[in-house]
Amino acid sequence: MTSAALKFVSVTKLPSDDDLGELLDKLRGLPHAAAPIRSLADKKQTAQVNAGSLTSFTQNLSGQNKSDVQNSTLFAQLASDRAYDRYNSPMDWYKNYINVLGQIGWNQPGFAFDTYTSGGSTVQLNEAVLGILAAIATGDEIAMVEATMNGLKGLSDDSKQMTIWDAKSNDGNNGNFQIFPVDALPNGDVVMVLDGMQFNASTTHSRFLWWTWESSSIRIQRAANKFVLNDSVYSQVRQAVIDKLGDRAAQLVADIPI
């Protein structure tokens, strides 16, 4: 398994600087674009935007745990971005994303998408996220995700966090994003509750996560499940993933104040 995982990381293609050129140019022009990532602190509740994902970490996680989650999920996103159009082929993108996670050490539970309905005439995606997670996450994890989304909402449109999020979570009318709380169990296992979402809308709105949509104007697909990291596998590919990412974590990850 280890040799197969290492080979998989080695042959997996990620987006080039040219592929990410417009976003990287924007980020270089922002103040504090090279700020250190403090969300990897030991035993502290923290949060980050990680390309098109929002990650919330409990205080039970070590810095190494957080780094492993950050890098493995960023690797899976970028590999999937390279293989499929994130917005026009979202189900292929997600199939690849889950496969990449599985190849490098995350378990692969069922991750079937279905249509989300709010039950009302309007819907807000941030509220939908909390409702979806309520079925499989703890109350503390849900509160942490809510704090993460509120922390991002409080940042300016030209912040590094919002610039990354806007570029990697939607293209206006279509969206593809992931939101997950991460915790460590008493036995040390790292557990991620992954909420994957995709939407197609008839109109475009900035700050789409908090916009009040007419239910008839947006179609939302969602899937959610718990993933557990097999450290005996990931520890063997940890450095290979870091090497493959190069500067991408520093470029596409930023802290969210919570």
PyMOL commands that set and color helices and strands:
alter all, ss='L'
color gray80, all
select helices_A, chain A and resi 2-11+21-28+38-40+63-83+90-103+125-133+139-153+160-169+208-210+215-217+231-245+248-252
alter helices_A, ss='H'
color red, helices_A
select strands_A, chain A and resi 46-50+53-57+114-116+122-123+174-184+190-201+213-214+218-229+253-255
alter strands_A, ss='S'
color yellow, strands_A
deselect
rebuild
show_as cartoon
